[in-house]
């Protein structure tokens, strides 16, 4: 209970204050489409953010100097950590499925504009699948005037995360708006005919990824198993402050990266550089990200 209370306070500081909205980069709506067998998947850009390398976010157990060294080795600036916020649109037959919804209008999220640019409207979304209930994944469920962004959609959230979300006073308004849409599931359930939820322990109580399969082709949305395409892959054993249970988060990250690298499995990582679709490739004693080309 104490761990949950402490993490809820941290969550409020980091997410409800829109820490991921702080940015000095230029943003614009964007989309990129890939084909997974007969299924069409489209990465939708929401926001690019620069977080300070202050030892409080990524690598909280090692401090800013080792993090700066990893960034420098990759040729990246050492004082800031760039994280994107993106979502995945899946067109499967007559179903228009959105996986996560970005930060939302209060943080100047661009998800809806990116969706429209891709040729679709919020009213056409039939299903919204949520990986977990941090604000940068569910903030876009509600419009600037407090209405349902995707009024014709069923919103599917894991039972543990839905229960947890309802304990957060600062999220009460959002909960009340989306409650009529919500349908819960148990992590590991098949949530759509071609989409299986995958439990990914450590980040939130019900954090899940989604395995999307069409014939022999598939793509795995790894959600927040890894945040930085540089730091999380170079040092998966380093803790991140956003994880509810840091030990479980580290164990999950190591397992996911090892498995998708071994299987050469196509992944989508919502915080990797847009479009966030590609492969995890072993390099020396760690991993690097290889963007996919469709």
PyMOL commands that set and color helices and strands:
alter all, ss='L'
color gray80, all
select helices_A, chain A and resi 2-16+19-21+64-73+105-107+111-117+122-124+135-141+159-165+169-181+223-225+231-234+246-263
alter helices_A, ss='H'
color red, helices_A
select strands_A, chain A and resi 31-36+39-52+80-92+95-99+127-129+154-158+182-185+190-192+195-199+208-214+217-221+267-268+277-283+286-291
alter strands_A, ss='S'
color yellow, strands_A
deselect
rebuild
show_as cartoon
